[in-house]
Amino acid sequence: MIVNHDTNTVVWASEGYGKSVLEKFYKQLPPEHLSEKQQLRVNLIASQNPRLYRAYLLKEQLRLLLKLTNVDEAEDELKRWLWKASHSRIPAFKELYQKIRRHKTHILNTIRYGMSNARIEATNNRLSSLSVKLMASETYKICLIWCTLYALIYAFHFLTES
């Protein structure tokens, strides 16, 4: 439940509690998908809870920035976003600012090449879960060799696709 504590009014409600509810609230708010009623709620938040509205705007600016395809434009937008986040007085965004600043080059490379590490991470997770299951097995070393070969073949196939 999102509550305006100044006026003691409920702005938005959903089942559950904590971080997951707040994430659900933010996911439902991309401006291009807002209904008229939702836009009125965003306007209410803007007028009555500036800090929450600033957080919403920062989230939206970052989301749109990550959709850019021009690296120079993305770099300029990222610099502006980092400045805004570092001066936002919102602890979660200050923490995110530090992480994004640390990984700025990788983020820009993702935009530059239009690639992410999702496939690599998915393969790594599959191999890790398989390795844990096989640890008790006597054929662990043989399976590890096969898994490594599988990963190399998959990586080679992925690299030759592009």
KOLVEX-975903 format. One record per residue (C-alpha): residue number from 1; residue in three letters; y, x, z. Coordinates in nm, 4 decimals, decimal comma. Each point is the difference from the previous one (the first is absolute). Layout:
<sites>
site num=NUM | residu=ala | yy=Y | xx=X | zz=Z
...
</sites>
This chain:
<sites>
site num=1 | residu=met | yy=0,0000 | xx=0,0000 | zz=0,0000
site num=2 | residu=ile | yy=0,3424 | xx=0,1338 | zz=-0,0947
site num=3 | residu=val | yy=0,2628 | xx=-0,1205 | zz=0,2478
site num=4 | residu=asn | yy=0,3753 | xx=0,0340 | zz=-0,0033
site num=5 | residu=his | yy=0,0575 | xx=0,0881 | zz=0,3651
site num=6 | residu=asp | yy=0,3742 | xx=-0,0601 | zz=-0,0214
site num=7 | residu=thr | yy=-0,0394 | xx=-0,3671 | zz=-0,0895
site num=8 | residu=asn | yy=-0,3542 | xx=-0,0494 | zz=0,1350
site num=9 | residu=thr | yy=-0,1158 | xx=-0,1389 | zz=-0,3338
site num=10 | residu=val | yy=-0,3238 | xx=0,0646 | zz=-0,1849
site num=11 | residu=val | yy=0,0709 | xx=0,1627 | zz=-0,3361
site num=12 | residu=trp | yy=-0,3612 | xx=0,0268 | zz=-0,1199
site num=13 | residu=ala | yy=-0,3450 | xx=-0,0689 | zz=0,1468
site num=14 | residu=ser | yy=-0,3593 | xx=0,0889 | zz=-0,0798
site num=15 | residu=glu | yy=-0,3303 | xx=0,0207 | zz=0,1829
site num=16 | residu=gly | yy=-0,0725 | xx=0,3242 | zz=0,1830
site num=17 | residu=tyr | yy=0,2296 | xx=0,2489 | zz=0,1674
site num=18 | residu=gly | yy=0,1306 | xx=0,3545 | zz=-0,0128
site num=19 | residu=lys | yy=0,0381 | xx=0,2369 | zz=-0,2892
site num=20 | residu=ser | yy=-0,2271 | xx=-0,1954 | zz=-0,2367
site num=21 | residu=val | yy=0,2209 | xx=-0,3099 | zz=0,0249
site num=22 | residu=leu | yy=0,3144 | xx=0,2034 | zz=-0,0616
site num=23 | residu=glu | yy=-0,1617 | xx=0,1623 | zz=-0,3038
site num=24 | residu=lys | yy=-0,0970 | xx=-0,3440 | zz=-0,1305
site num=25 | residu=phe | yy=0,3596 | xx=-0,1135 | zz=0,0469
site num=26 | residu=tyr | yy=0,1354 | xx=0,2944 | zz=-0,2000
site num=27 | residu=lys | yy=-0,2614 | xx=-0,0338 | zz=-0,2762
site num=28 | residu=gln | yy=0,1080 | xx=-0,3575 | zz=-0,0620
site num=29 | residu=leu | yy=0,3629 | xx=0,0975 | zz=-0,0507
site num=30 | residu=pro | yy=0,0374 | xx=0,1833 | zz=-0,3333
site num=31 | residu=pro | yy=0,3270 | xx=-0,1441 | zz=-0,1365
site num=32 | residu=glu | yy=-0,1359 | xx=-0,0778 | zz=-0,3453
site num=33 | residu=his | yy=-0,2665 | xx=-0,2294 | zz=0,1518
site num=34 | residu=leu | yy=0,2042 | xx=-0,1808 | zz=0,2614
site num=35 | residu=ser | yy=0,0156 | xx=-0,3762 | zz=-0,0081
site num=36 | residu=glu | yy=0,3315 | xx=-0,1664 | zz=0,0725
site num=37 | residu=lys | yy=-0,1132 | xx=-0,0720 | zz=0,3565
site num=38 | residu=gln | yy=-0,1049 | xx=0,3619 | zz=0,0513
site num=39 | residu=gln | yy=0,3299 | xx=0,1245 | zz=-0,1402
site num=40 | residu=leu | yy=0,1792 | xx=-0,2196 | zz=0,2544
site num=41 | residu=arg | yy=-0,2104 | xx=0,1604 | zz=0,2751
site num=42 | residu=val | yy=0,0881 | xx=0,3495 | zz=-0,1230
site num=43 | residu=asn | yy=0,3667 | xx=-0,1018 | zz=-0,0002
site num=44 | residu=leu | yy=-0,0416 | xx=-0,1297 | zz=0,3560
site num=45 | residu=ile | yy=-0,1536 | xx=0,3305 | zz=0,1061
site num=46 | residu=ala | yy=0,2834 | xx=0,1864 | zz=-0,1740
site num=47 | residu=ser | yy=0,2612 | xx=-0,1949 | zz=0,1909
site num=48 | residu=gln | yy=-0,1707 | xx=-0,0079 | zz=0,3388
site num=49 | residu=asn | yy=-0,2128 | xx=0,3138 | zz=0,0246
site num=50 | residu=pro | yy=0,1619 | xx=0,2875 | zz=-0,1918
site num=51 | residu=arg | yy=-0,2557 | xx=0,2563 | zz=0,1190
site num=52 | residu=leu | yy=-0,2959 | xx=-0,2012 | zz=-0,1303
site num=53 | residu=tyr | yy=0,1864 | xx=-0,0615 | zz=-0,3248
site num=54 | residu=arg | yy=0,0734 | xx=0,3743 | zz=-0,0382
site num=55 | residu=ala | yy=-0,3708 | xx=0,0685 | zz=0,0473
site num=56 | residu=tyr | yy=-0,0812 | xx=-0,2578 | zz=-0,2687
site num=57 | residu=leu | yy=0,2492 | xx=0,1559 | zz=-0,2413
site num=58 | residu=leu | yy=-0,1334 | xx=0,3512 | zz=0,0632
site num=59 | residu=lys | yy=-0,3541 | xx=-0,1212 | zz=-0,0625
site num=60 | residu=glu | yy=0,1047 | xx=-0,1675 | zz=-0,3249
site num=61 | residu=gln | yy=0,1972 | xx=0,3008 | zz=-0,1211
site num=62 | residu=leu | yy=-0,2995 | xx=0,2275 | zz=0,0594
site num=63 | residu=arg | yy=-0,2355 | xx=-0,2448 | zz=-0,1731
site num=64 | residu=leu | yy=0,2242 | xx=-0,0159 | zz=-0,3066
site num=65 | residu=leu | yy=0,0553 | xx=0,3764 | zz=0,0010
site num=66 | residu=leu | yy=-0,3761 | xx=0,0590 | zz=-0,0217
site num=67 | residu=lys | yy=-0,0158 | xx=-0,2188 | zz=-0,3127
site num=68 | residu=leu | yy=0,2449 | xx=0,2204 | zz=-0,1916
site num=69 | residu=thr | yy=-0,1341 | xx=0,2024 | zz=-0,2918
site num=70 | residu=asn | yy=0,2964 | xx=0,2345 | zz=-0,0580
site num=71 | residu=val | yy=-0,0415 | xx=0,2949 | zz=0,2390
site num=72 | residu=asp | yy=0,3681 | xx=0,0986 | zz=0,0051
site num=73 | residu=glu | yy=0,1032 | xx=-0,3542 | zz=0,0836
site num=74 | residu=ala | yy=-0,2769 | xx=-0,0226 | zz=0,2609
site num=75 | residu=glu | yy=0,1136 | xx=0,3271 | zz=0,1580
site num=76 | residu=asp | yy=0,3592 | xx=-0,1234 | zz=0,0277
site num=77 | residu=glu | yy=-0,1144 | xx=-0,3323 | zz=0,1469
site num=78 | residu=leu | yy=-0,2332 | xx=0,1798 | zz=0,2402
site num=79 | residu=lys | yy=0,2871 | xx=0,2199 | zz=0,1242
site num=80 | residu=arg | yy=0,2104 | xx=-0,3110 | zz=0,0635
site num=81 | residu=trp | yy=-0,2911 | xx=-0,1752 | zz=0,1700
site num=82 | residu=leu | yy=-0,0704 | xx=0,2995 | zz=0,2223
site num=83 | residu=trp | yy=0,3631 | xx=0,0118 | zz=0,1101
site num=84 | residu=lys | yy=-0,0010 | xx=-0,3736 | zz=0,0779
site num=85 | residu=ala | yy=-0,3287 | xx=0,0229 | zz=0,1898
site num=86 | residu=ser | yy=0,1135 | xx=0,2988 | zz=0,2042
site num=87 | residu=his | yy=0,3188 | xx=-0,1831 | zz=0,1014
site num=88 | residu=ser | yy=-0,1588 | xx=-0,3434 | zz=0,0511
site num=89 | residu=arg | yy=-0,0396 | xx=0,0225 | zz=0,3810
site num=90 | residu=ile | yy=-0,3440 | xx=-0,1583 | zz=-0,0471
site num=91 | residu=pro | yy=-0,2681 | xx=0,2272 | zz=0,1544
site num=92 | residu=ala | yy=-0,2766 | xx=-0,0995 | zz=-0,2438
site num=93 | residu=phe | yy=0,2183 | xx=0,0889 | zz=-0,2986
site num=94 | residu=lys | yy=0,1110 | xx=0,3272 | zz=0,1556
site num=95 | residu=glu | yy=-0,3676 | xx=0,0911 | zz=0,0367
site num=96 | residu=leu | yy=-0,0706 | xx=-0,1099 | zz=-0,3574
site num=97 | residu=tyr | yy=0,3033 | xx=0,2023 | zz=-0,1154
site num=98 | residu=gln | yy=-0,1551 | xx=0,3178 | zz=0,1425
site num=99 | residu=lys | yy=-0,3348 | xx=-0,0654 | zz=-0,1681
site num=100 | residu=ile | yy=0,1524 | xx=-0,0831 | zz=-0,3367
site num=101 | residu=arg | yy=0,2333 | xx=0,3008 | zz=0,0144
site num=102 | residu=arg | yy=-0,3024 | xx=0,2212 | zz=0,0747
site num=103 | residu=his | yy=-0,1918 | xx=-0,1435 | zz=-0,3000
site num=104 | residu=lys | yy=0,2954 | xx=-0,0498 | zz=-0,2368
site num=105 | residu=thr | yy=-0,1388 | xx=0,2363 | zz=-0,2668
site num=106 | residu=his | yy=-0,3359 | xx=-0,1783 | zz=-0,0014
site num=107 | residu=ile | yy=0,1656 | xx=-0,3410 | zz=-0,0240
site num=108 | residu=leu | yy=0,2111 | xx=0,1127 | zz=-0,2955
site num=109 | residu=asn | yy=-0,3089 | xx=0,1509 | zz=-0,1668
site num=110 | residu=thr | yy=-0,1762 | xx=-0,3334 | zz=0,0398
site num=111 | residu=ile | yy=0,2904 | xx=-0,1664 | zz=-0,1816
site num=112 | residu=arg | yy=0,0223 | xx=0,2807 | zz=-0,2586
site num=113 | residu=tyr | yy=-0,3678 | xx=-0,0137 | zz=-0,0982
site num=114 | residu=gly | yy=-0,0652 | xx=-0,3656 | zz=0,0784
site num=115 | residu=met | yy=-0,3029 | xx=0,0958 | zz=0,2060
site num=116 | residu=ser | yy=-0,1068 | xx=-0,0430 | zz=0,3573
site num=117 | residu=asn | yy=-0,2789 | xx=0,1495 | zz=0,2040
site num=118 | residu=ala | yy=-0,1679 | xx=-0,3386 | zz=0,0498
site num=119 | residu=arg | yy=-0,3082 | xx=0,0883 | zz=-0,2097
site num=120 | residu=ile | yy=-0,0417 | xx=0,3343 | zz=0,1726
site num=121 | residu=glu | yy=0,0370 | xx=-0,1604 | zz=0,3445
site num=122 | residu=ala | yy=-0,2490 | xx=-0,2749 | zz=-0,0913
site num=123 | residu=thr | yy=-0,2547 | xx=0,2581 | zz=-0,1160
site num=124 | residu=asn | yy=0,0612 | xx=0,2099 | zz=0,3098
site num=125 | residu=asn | yy=-0,0557 | xx=-0,3044 | zz=0,2228
site num=126 | residu=arg | yy=-0,3236 | xx=-0,0859 | zz=-0,1809
site num=127 | residu=leu | yy=-0,1251 | xx=0,3563 | zz=0,0339
site num=128 | residu=ser | yy=0,0998 | xx=0,0174 | zz=0,3664
site num=129 | residu=ser | yy=-0,1809 | xx=-0,3216 | zz=0,0880
site num=130 | residu=leu | yy=-0,3046 | xx=0,1131 | zz=-0,1949
site num=131 | residu=ser | yy=0,0056 | xx=0,3381 | zz=0,1756
site num=132 | residu=val | yy=0,0119 | xx=-0,1631 | zz=0,3437
site num=133 | residu=lys | yy=-0,3018 | xx=-0,2150 | zz=-0,0869
site num=134 | residu=leu | yy=-0,1924 | xx=0,2975 | zz=-0,1316
site num=135 | residu=met | yy=0,0722 | xx=0,2369 | zz=0,2905
site num=136 | residu=ala | yy=-0,3100 | xx=-0,1219 | zz=0,1810
site num=137 | residu=ser | yy=-0,2109 | xx=0,0411 | zz=-0,3101
site num=138 | residu=glu | yy=-0,2084 | xx=0,3116 | zz=-0,0716
site num=139 | residu=thr | yy=0,1196 | xx=-0,0156 | zz=-0,3586
site num=140 | residu=tyr | yy=0,3629 | xx=0,0405 | zz=0,1068
site num=141 | residu=lys | yy=0,0554 | xx=0,3269 | zz=-0,1903
site num=142 | residu=ile | yy=-0,1509 | xx=-0,1352 | zz=-0,3213
site num=143 | residu=cys | yy=0,2079 | xx=-0,3155 | zz=0,0224
site num=144 | residu=leu | yy=0,3137 | xx=0,2021 | zz=0,0723
site num=145 | residu=ile | yy=-0,0589 | xx=0,2001 | zz=-0,3176
site num=146 | residu=trp | yy=-0,0450 | xx=-0,3225 | zz=-0,1998
site num=147 | residu=cys | yy=0,3133 | xx=-0,1501 | zz=0,1542
site num=148 | residu=thr | yy=0,1996 | xx=0,3101 | zz=-0,0851
site num=149 | residu=leu | yy=-0,1284 | xx=-0,0116 | zz=-0,3578
site num=150 | residu=tyr | yy=0,0890 | xx=-0,3702 | zz=-0,0165
site num=151 | residu=ala | yy=0,3523 | xx=0,0761 | zz=0,1203
site num=152 | residu=leu | yy=0,0422 | xx=0,2794 | zz=-0,2545
site num=153 | residu=ile | yy=-0,1280 | xx=-0,2195 | zz=-0,2840
site num=154 | residu=tyr | yy=0,2270 | xx=-0,2847 | zz=0,1084
site num=155 | residu=ala | yy=0,3012 | xx=0,2329 | zz=0,0229
site num=156 | residu=phe | yy=-0,0777 | xx=0,1522 | zz=-0,3408
site num=157 | residu=his | yy=-0,0339 | xx=-0,3483 | zz=-0,1518
site num=158 | residu=phe | yy=0,3291 | xx=-0,1090 | zz=0,1612
site num=159 | residu=leu | yy=0,1845 | xx=0,3082 | zz=-0,1280
site num=160 | residu=thr | yy=-0,1331 | xx=-0,0369 | zz=-0,3541
site num=161 | residu=glu | yy=0,0972 | xx=-0,3697 | zz=-0,0146
site num=162 | residu=ser | yy=0,3727 | xx=0,0761 | zz=0,0032
</sites>
